[in-house]
Every structure is written in C-alpha cells, then in structure tokens.
Amino acid sequence: MNYGQRGRDLLLDLKRSDWLPSYNEDGVRATFQEINLHTDELTVLVRAANRVNNDAGSSSNSSGPAVENRPSLILHDVSIRRNKRCLLAYHAHRIDKLRVLRWETSGTLPSAMKSVLSEAEVDFFNEYDKLASRHALGGPMASLDWNADQDPPEENFIQVRVVHSGLGRIETEMCGTVELEVGSMHYLPRGDVEHLIRSGALVQL
C-alpha cells in the first residue's frame, strides 16, 4: 500500500488549480479511511506489546514494545500524523480562499466558483459574509469602506472600460456625474469604481 498518497493527491490538486479545484470528497474520505486503518493497526500492535509486558511480569527488565515491532509502530504513527496534516492543510487553504473571495466580491458568491465548493464550504461563505457584514455596518468604524482594496493604490485614477449594460450614471467625487455605457472607456478615481471592477461590471485597462 502506498501510504499517504491520497492525502498528497489532495494537496497536488490545490497546487495545479488556478483558484480552487472541485472539492474532492472521495479523496478526503479515502484519506480518513487510511487514518482509521493505521489507527487500527497501531492499536493491535500496542495491545500486543502490553500483553507481552504483562506476561513477562515485574521481574522482566523489558519495557515498551519489542524491538522488532517498533518500526511498524513508528510507520503507522507517522502516517496518521502526515494524513492529518494533509487534511488540515487542504481544508485550511480552501477556507482562506473563501475568506479572500468574500472581500473581493462584497459577499457575492459567483456561480462558477460555487460549483467547485462543497455544501459545507458554501455554508461557511454565507455565514462568514453575515459576520463580516455585521462587523462592517456596526461600531465606531462603520463609515469605512471595508470592501476597498487593502493594498495602497499606485495611482489614484485608473482607466476602465464598461462591459455590463444597465449601469446608468454614477456620481464621482472629483469628476461629477459619469454615464457608464457599454463599451465606453473612462479615466476615473479608483475609489469610486472599485466595487464595479470587483463585480465584473468594469474592466481595468
């Protein structure tokens, strides 16, 4: 048996994906099954070692498992730990991506991205959005734009092209009223159009 391969495959799926691969339920289940297999084998070896020590009695100088059984014990223990780390890394990476996505899309989960998530991950995104929205709307810093780009912009003005219809007019802080017609290009303050870029209505040039 190629111990640890299924857990390794989960992480390789993440590495090969541009954003996130489809949630690999079969791979996760197989990794859990392998952990259970190692746990059962480890339990058998430990119980056998305890029986030997009990039979030897207090007069024996031996303690712990026999020397010939120790490599097997180490193998199973290391395999369990490795598979656990793979599962934790797999799910932590996906959760981190969902946290970032929430702020990039202002809480909107695009259907193309939703299709690769598990039901539990979709629930997490929705609950995280509720918590983030509650935090952003309340308290002394409610007036801040929590969805703004967290990195300082290199330029205050950016050139954009309108790719979605029905946007109508927007009021900008420094350029007044701007009509956003499909195909038109504009040079506008970043802060006034960031939310439209994140939603896909505008494309930064």
Backbone bond lengths (Angstrom), bond angles and torsions (degrees), N, CA, C in turn:
res aa  C-N    CA-C-N  psi(-1)  N-CA   C-N-CA  omega(-1)  CA-C   N-CA-C  phi
1 M - - - 1.477 - - 1.522 109.89 -
2 N 1.320 117.08 135.07 1.458 121.90 179.59 1.523 108.43 -88.01
3 Y 1.338 115.52 88.21 1.454 120.55 -175.32 1.528 110.99 -62.79
4 G 1.325 115.85 137.12 1.452 122.16 175.01 1.514 115.47 83.40
5 Q 1.322 118.83 -1.40 1.458 120.90 -175.11 1.532 112.07 -67.34
6 R 1.339 117.02 -40.36 1.465 118.92 -176.77 1.526 111.10 -67.24
7 G 1.320 117.08 -39.06 1.453 119.85 176.35 1.517 111.54 -65.15
8 R 1.323 115.99 -39.21 1.468 120.78 178.02 1.526 110.38 -64.37
9 D 1.333 116.68 -39.87 1.463 120.83 179.68 1.528 111.59 -62.48
10 L 1.329 117.09 -35.50 1.462 120.24 178.00 1.533 110.39 -60.17
11 L 1.328 116.31 -44.58 1.463 120.01 -178.55 1.524 111.42 -71.06
12 L 1.329 117.18 -33.45 1.457 119.64 177.08 1.525 111.02 -66.87
13 D 1.340 117.03 -33.88 1.470 120.50 175.42 1.526 110.45 -59.30
14 L 1.325 116.33 -41.92 1.461 120.24 178.80 1.523 111.25 -64.45
15 K 1.310 115.00 -42.39 1.467 120.00 -176.62 1.522 112.03 -65.26
16 R 1.321 116.34 -34.55 1.473 120.40 -176.92 1.526 112.78 -82.26
17 S 1.322 118.23 -11.17 1.464 121.40 -173.82 1.523 111.01 -91.53
18 D 1.348 115.68 144.13 1.462 120.67 175.83 1.527 111.31 -68.56
19 W 1.331 116.97 -40.46 1.466 120.27 176.30 1.523 108.68 -122.80
20 L 1.314 117.51 -80.77 1.456 122.36 174.38 1.520 109.22 -139.72
21 P 1.332 117.44 139.17 1.461 119.23 172.71 1.521 109.83 -78.62
22 S 1.309 116.80 166.86 1.466 120.00 175.54 1.528 109.29 -58.35
23 Y 1.322 115.44 141.34 1.461 119.64 -178.87 1.523 109.77 -58.85
24 N 1.329 115.87 123.20 1.464 121.79 -174.01 1.525 109.50 -91.44
25 E 1.329 115.58 81.37 1.465 119.62 -177.70 1.525 111.74 -64.74
26 D 1.337 117.04 -38.08 1.459 120.21 179.03 1.520 110.96 -64.85
27 G 1.338 116.55 -41.59 1.458 119.96 179.44 1.519 112.10 -65.95
28 V 1.335 116.46 -40.55 1.460 120.59 178.30 1.526 110.32 -64.62
29 R 1.335 116.32 -43.69 1.464 120.18 -179.88 1.534 110.61 -63.76
30 A 1.343 116.46 -42.23 1.464 120.34 179.73 1.525 111.41 -63.80
31 T 1.321 117.08 -36.50 1.464 120.68 178.87 1.526 110.62 -67.83
32 F 1.332 117.21 -40.32 1.460 120.66 175.48 1.536 110.51 -63.30
33 Q 1.318 117.00 -40.71 1.461 120.33 178.99 1.524 111.14 -62.63
34 E 1.338 115.81 -38.26 1.462 118.75 178.36 1.528 110.72 -66.96
35 I 1.335 116.94 -38.08 1.467 119.92 176.41 1.524 110.16 -60.67
36 N 1.334 116.68 -43.40 1.469 120.76 178.97 1.525 111.18 -63.42
37 L 1.349 116.04 -38.39 1.458 119.81 178.77 1.526 110.81 -62.80
38 H 1.319 116.34 -47.15 1.468 119.99 178.98 1.526 111.09 -63.71
39 T 1.325 116.53 -38.15 1.464 120.06 179.52 1.521 110.67 -63.73
40 D 1.323 116.92 -42.49 1.471 120.51 178.59 1.526 110.63 -63.00
41 E 1.335 116.85 -45.30 1.468 120.47 179.88 1.526 110.76 -63.39
42 L 1.320 115.93 -41.07 1.465 120.31 179.98 1.523 110.61 -65.03
43 T 1.324 116.57 -40.23 1.467 120.77 179.68 1.526 110.78 -63.16
44 V 1.333 116.99 -42.18 1.466 121.00 178.92 1.522 111.02 -61.36
45 L 1.339 117.00 -44.97 1.466 121.35 -178.97 1.525 111.59 -64.95
46 V 1.335 116.79 -41.85 1.464 120.08 -179.16 1.514 110.93 -67.41
47 R 1.329 117.66 -41.73 1.467 120.22 178.57 1.525 111.22 -64.73
48 A 1.334 116.46 -39.14 1.461 119.82 177.88 1.524 110.73 -63.84
49 A 1.346 116.39 -40.43 1.463 120.13 178.73 1.523 110.80 -65.01
50 N 1.330 117.09 -38.73 1.469 120.18 179.24 1.524 111.38 -66.27
51 R 1.336 116.41 -37.71 1.467 118.87 178.63 1.529 110.98 -65.13
52 V 1.318 115.90 -41.52 1.470 119.92 179.02 1.518 110.19 -61.92
53 N 1.332 117.09 -43.98 1.460 120.38 -179.84 1.525 111.17 -65.00
54 N 1.334 117.05 -37.81 1.470 119.86 179.35 1.517 111.14 -68.53
55 D 1.348 116.47 -38.13 1.463 119.95 179.25 1.516 111.48 -68.67
56 A 1.334 116.38 -31.66 1.462 119.89 -178.21 1.519 111.04 -70.26
57 G 1.330 116.32 -27.90 1.458 120.01 177.53 1.508 112.94 79.74
58 S 1.295 115.34 176.23 1.465 121.28 -176.08 1.514 112.49 -70.63
59 S 1.342 119.10 -17.59 1.456 121.27 -179.06 1.518 112.41 -75.66
60 S 1.323 116.56 -15.20 1.461 119.98 -178.13 1.519 110.10 -80.65
61 N 1.331 115.87 143.96 1.459 121.46 177.15 1.523 112.53 -87.93
62 S 1.331 116.67 -6.27 1.455 119.63 -176.89 1.520 110.31 -76.01
63 S 1.314 117.29 144.20 1.456 122.75 175.62 1.515 108.16 -144.70
64 G 1.346 115.98 142.91 1.448 119.73 -178.87 1.515 111.51 79.57
65 P 1.315 116.64 -177.47 1.467 121.02 -177.87 1.522 111.95 -69.43
66 A 1.317 114.38 157.34 1.457 119.38 178.08 1.529 109.99 -62.98
67 V 1.321 115.36 153.58 1.462 120.34 -176.29 1.524 111.22 -58.16
68 E 1.320 117.17 -39.38 1.462 120.22 -176.75 1.533 112.56 -68.90
69 N 1.343 117.30 -18.63 1.469 120.25 179.80 1.524 113.49 -93.74
70 R 1.305 117.19 -12.83 1.460 120.00 -174.66 1.527 113.48 -65.74
71 P 1.335 120.81 -39.70 1.477 118.74 176.55 1.528 113.10 -58.23
72 S 1.350 116.51 -38.68 1.468 120.10 179.05 1.522 110.85 -66.50
73 L 1.334 115.48 -40.84 1.467 118.89 178.26 1.530 111.02 -61.53
74 I 1.320 115.97 -44.59 1.457 120.37 -179.81 1.524 110.75 -64.05
75 L 1.347 116.28 -42.76 1.462 120.85 179.99 1.521 111.33 -58.15
76 H 1.318 116.98 -49.33 1.465 120.21 -177.84 1.524 111.42 -66.99
77 D 1.323 116.92 -39.99 1.465 120.15 -179.99 1.529 110.93 -65.05
78 V 1.325 117.32 -45.24 1.465 120.71 179.70 1.522 111.01 -64.97
79 S 1.330 117.42 -37.88 1.465 121.16 179.59 1.521 111.11 -65.01
80 I 1.333 116.66 -40.68 1.470 120.29 177.49 1.523 110.55 -61.47
81 R 1.334 115.91 -47.65 1.470 120.26 -178.45 1.531 111.22 -63.51
82 R 1.320 116.34 -40.90 1.463 120.35 -178.51 1.531 111.28 -65.23
83 N 1.334 116.39 -44.56 1.460 119.66 179.19 1.528 111.66 -64.25
84 K 1.327 116.77 -36.74 1.463 119.99 177.35 1.522 110.69 -64.14
85 R 1.331 116.11 -42.37 1.464 119.21 178.80 1.525 111.38 -64.00
86 C 1.333 116.83 -39.00 1.466 120.40 178.13 1.525 111.13 -63.14
87 L 1.324 117.32 -43.84 1.466 120.83 179.67 1.521 111.34 -65.44
88 L 1.333 116.45 -42.74 1.463 119.80 179.33 1.531 110.93 -64.69
89 A 1.328 116.98 -42.55 1.464 120.50 179.88 1.528 110.93 -65.69
90 Y 1.333 116.81 -39.92 1.462 121.77 -179.76 1.527 111.00 -60.83
91 H 1.322 116.21 -48.98 1.463 119.55 -176.66 1.529 111.71 -75.97
92 A 1.329 117.75 -36.13 1.470 119.98 178.60 1.526 110.95 -63.55
93 H 1.330 116.72 -39.94 1.473 120.49 179.04 1.531 110.31 -63.07
94 R 1.307 117.09 -43.34 1.454 120.66 -178.91 1.534 111.03 -67.00
95 I 1.334 117.04 -40.62 1.459 120.70 178.63 1.527 110.56 -64.83
96 D 1.333 117.38 -40.59 1.469 120.50 178.20 1.531 110.74 -61.53
97 K 1.332 116.58 -39.98 1.462 120.09 177.90 1.527 111.30 -63.03
98 L 1.333 116.63 -37.65 1.464 120.33 -179.79 1.529 110.99 -69.51
99 R 1.324 117.10 -37.21 1.465 120.12 177.05 1.529 110.52 -61.65
100 V 1.326 116.15 -46.24 1.464 120.33 179.56 1.524 110.50 -63.69
101 L 1.338 116.62 -41.35 1.458 121.08 -179.24 1.514 111.45 -61.44
102 R 1.313 117.12 -36.98 1.467 120.00 -178.62 1.531 110.38 -59.10
103 W 1.327 117.06 -43.81 1.465 120.29 -178.07 1.527 111.41 -76.04
104 E 1.313 117.63 -29.65 1.461 120.19 178.99 1.527 112.18 -71.61
105 T 1.334 117.00 -30.88 1.465 121.05 -175.28 1.530 112.77 -110.02
106 S 1.332 116.82 5.77 1.469 121.20 -178.62 1.528 112.24 57.67
107 G 1.324 116.11 34.83 1.461 120.45 175.56 1.508 115.67 92.37
108 T 1.340 117.15 2.04 1.463 120.40 178.46 1.523 109.22 -93.15
109 L 1.329 116.57 125.42 1.455 121.54 -179.81 1.528 108.83 -97.76
110 P 1.342 118.27 105.13 1.472 120.52 -179.24 1.527 111.17 -59.74
111 S 1.318 115.97 142.39 1.470 120.71 -176.00 1.519 111.91 -61.85
112 A 1.346 117.31 -34.89 1.466 120.20 179.91 1.515 110.88 -64.39
113 M 1.323 116.91 -34.72 1.462 120.70 179.13 1.526 111.38 -81.65
114 K 1.315 116.03 -33.88 1.464 119.84 178.75 1.520 111.43 -62.40
115 S 1.330 116.56 -30.91 1.462 120.78 -176.12 1.525 113.12 -66.84
116 V 1.327 118.43 -19.69 1.474 120.54 -178.29 1.528 111.66 -98.81
117 L 1.321 117.26 1.19 1.460 121.20 -176.81 1.518 111.62 -97.11
118 S 1.317 114.61 153.90 1.457 119.37 172.03 1.521 109.10 -79.55
119 E 1.313 116.30 166.61 1.471 120.34 178.86 1.520 110.71 -60.98
120 A 1.337 116.60 -38.92 1.465 120.40 179.46 1.526 111.02 -65.90
121 E 1.331 117.74 -35.39 1.462 120.98 179.29 1.528 111.03 -69.73
122 V 1.324 117.41 -38.34 1.466 120.50 176.33 1.530 109.64 -63.01
123 D 1.332 116.37 -42.06 1.473 120.16 177.56 1.526 110.62 -62.19
124 F 1.334 116.14 -41.28 1.467 119.47 178.80 1.527 110.81 -61.25
125 F 1.334 116.89 -45.62 1.466 120.56 -179.21 1.524 110.38 -59.17
126 N 1.321 116.75 -44.77 1.472 120.46 -178.38 1.526 111.80 -65.48
127 E 1.328 116.44 -42.39 1.454 119.99 179.72 1.529 111.14 -69.07
128 Y 1.335 116.40 -38.80 1.464 119.95 177.56 1.526 110.41 -64.63
129 D 1.323 116.87 -37.82 1.464 121.03 177.84 1.526 110.75 -63.02
130 K 1.329 116.26 -40.86 1.464 119.61 178.79 1.532 111.21 -62.77
131 L 1.326 116.23 -44.49 1.458 120.15 179.78 1.529 111.22 -64.90
132 A 1.340 115.65 -43.69 1.463 119.71 -179.72 1.521 111.24 -64.20
133 S 1.328 116.50 -41.40 1.466 120.44 179.83 1.519 111.06 -65.62
134 R 1.320 116.92 -41.11 1.466 120.59 179.11 1.536 110.21 -63.52
135 H 1.326 116.48 -39.90 1.451 120.61 -179.96 1.523 110.73 -68.55
136 A 1.341 116.40 -40.10 1.467 120.18 -176.78 1.526 112.35 -71.07
137 L 1.341 116.95 -29.96 1.466 120.48 -174.76 1.519 113.43 -90.31
138 G 1.326 116.96 -13.59 1.453 119.70 -177.59 1.514 112.12 -118.63
139 G 1.327 116.35 166.08 1.448 120.80 176.57 1.518 112.99 88.64
140 P 1.341 116.47 178.00 1.463 121.48 -174.65 1.524 114.18 -69.21
141 M 1.343 117.90 -17.09 1.457 120.10 -178.44 1.523 112.16 -107.38
142 A 1.322 116.14 26.71 1.466 120.56 -178.20 1.519 112.59 -66.08
143 S 1.327 116.77 -22.27 1.464 119.77 -177.33 1.529 112.43 -78.12
144 L 1.332 117.99 -11.63 1.461 120.81 179.93 1.521 111.05 -74.60
145 D 1.318 115.98 150.46 1.463 121.20 174.92 1.521 108.31 -88.09
146 W 1.330 116.36 97.59 1.461 121.28 -176.03 1.520 112.08 -72.04
147 N 1.324 117.16 -15.26 1.464 120.08 -179.92 1.522 112.65 -94.02
148 A 1.310 117.51 2.02 1.463 120.39 179.47 1.521 110.23 -68.54
149 D 1.327 115.38 158.30 1.454 121.37 178.46 1.519 109.48 -58.97
150 Q 1.334 117.43 127.90 1.456 121.16 -177.31 1.520 112.43 -77.35
151 D 1.327 118.01 -17.28 1.457 121.55 177.45 1.524 109.35 -92.16
152 P 1.342 117.62 136.43 1.476 119.40 179.10 1.526 110.66 -58.54
153 P 1.325 118.80 132.55 1.469 121.07 -178.36 1.527 111.12 -70.57
154 E 1.337 115.85 145.40 1.457 120.26 176.15 1.522 110.69 -75.28
155 E 1.338 117.50 -30.17 1.452 122.13 179.61 1.526 109.09 -135.44
156 N 1.324 115.93 143.11 1.464 119.86 178.43 1.528 112.25 -75.65
157 F 1.352 116.66 -30.09 1.458 121.44 179.31 1.528 109.28 -110.98
158 I 1.331 115.99 142.17 1.461 121.10 178.33 1.524 109.51 -134.09
159 Q 1.332 115.42 155.18 1.469 120.36 177.46 1.516 108.51 -96.12
160 V 1.320 116.29 132.25 1.464 121.18 -177.31 1.530 109.87 -132.74
161 R 1.340 114.71 157.82 1.460 121.19 174.11 1.525 108.21 -122.88
162 V 1.318 116.90 138.18 1.463 122.39 -179.41 1.524 108.99 -82.71
163 V 1.344 117.58 125.99 1.465 121.58 -178.57 1.526 112.41 -118.65
164 H 1.315 118.15 -9.13 1.468 121.35 177.97 1.531 109.16 -116.39
165 S 1.319 115.85 143.89 1.458 120.53 178.53 1.527 110.41 -88.37
166 G 1.332 114.52 165.83 1.457 120.03 174.51 1.508 115.39 80.77
167 L 1.333 118.09 14.76 1.461 119.65 -179.25 1.524 111.75 -79.70
168 G 1.319 116.15 -28.23 1.462 119.26 178.46 1.515 112.80 69.79
169 R 1.327 115.87 -140.44 1.461 121.32 -177.66 1.521 110.64 -106.61
170 I 1.322 114.00 149.31 1.458 119.59 173.89 1.522 108.57 -128.17
171 E 1.317 115.06 150.55 1.461 121.10 176.33 1.526 108.27 -97.52
172 T 1.319 115.74 124.36 1.460 120.88 178.36 1.516 109.54 -107.92
173 E 1.309 114.76 156.47 1.458 119.82 -175.62 1.521 112.51 -69.43
174 M 1.348 116.66 -34.44 1.461 119.85 -172.79 1.526 113.78 -118.18
175 C 1.331 117.28 -14.61 1.471 120.19 -176.02 1.523 113.11 -113.47
176 G 1.315 117.62 4.92 1.444 120.33 179.79 1.524 112.21 72.69
177 T 1.327 116.52 -146.36 1.464 121.95 -178.80 1.525 109.94 -86.67
178 V 1.344 115.18 133.92 1.466 120.67 -178.42 1.523 108.57 -127.27
179 E 1.328 116.68 131.19 1.472 122.96 177.72 1.522 108.50 -89.29
180 L 1.323 115.99 121.83 1.467 121.14 -177.34 1.523 109.68 -101.71
181 E 1.306 116.42 89.54 1.454 122.00 177.39 1.524 109.85 -96.97
182 V 1.337 115.63 148.24 1.465 120.38 -177.72 1.528 110.05 -59.07
183 G 1.326 115.57 131.26 1.453 121.52 178.90 1.507 114.65 90.31
184 S 1.333 117.39 -14.88 1.466 119.53 -179.24 1.518 110.49 -77.60
185 M 1.333 115.36 152.50 1.458 121.68 179.27 1.523 109.04 -117.92
186 H 1.333 114.84 145.04 1.459 120.19 -176.36 1.524 110.38 -141.51
187 Y 1.307 115.22 155.79 1.465 122.72 175.67 1.522 106.22 -115.98
188 L 1.335 115.76 102.12 1.460 120.52 -167.18 1.532 111.71 -130.19
189 P 1.335 116.93 160.49 1.468 120.32 175.00 1.530 110.86 -61.11
190 R 1.304 116.51 134.52 1.464 121.34 -177.11 1.523 112.10 -56.81
191 G 1.325 116.46 -44.00 1.457 119.76 -175.64 1.511 114.32 -63.17
192 D 1.344 117.34 -25.17 1.466 120.82 -178.02 1.525 112.90 -80.86
193 V 1.322 117.50 -20.00 1.477 119.61 -173.87 1.525 113.55 -124.09
194 E 1.328 117.13 2.71 1.476 119.50 -178.89 1.520 111.88 -56.78
195 H 1.317 116.50 -42.99 1.462 119.76 -177.65 1.525 111.44 -65.56
196 L 1.325 117.87 -31.07 1.464 121.38 178.30 1.532 111.23 -75.07
197 I 1.325 116.31 -32.56 1.474 120.03 175.98 1.513 109.86 -67.49
198 R 1.337 116.84 -43.79 1.464 120.49 -179.36 1.528 111.55 -63.70
199 S 1.327 116.51 -34.89 1.461 119.72 -179.38 1.532 112.84 -79.45
200 G 1.330 117.05 -9.89 1.465 120.74 179.13 1.509 114.33 91.06
201 A 1.339 117.92 2.30 1.461 120.61 179.96 1.519 111.77 -73.62
202 L 1.323 116.72 -31.28 1.469 122.69 176.75 1.518 109.10 -121.03
203 V 1.325 115.03 153.12 1.458 122.13 175.96 1.521 108.52 -120.77
204 Q 1.318 115.61 127.08 1.454 119.07 178.59 1.529 109.82 -77.00
205 L 1.315 117.22 133.13 1.456 121.97 -177.81 1.519 110.95 -97.43
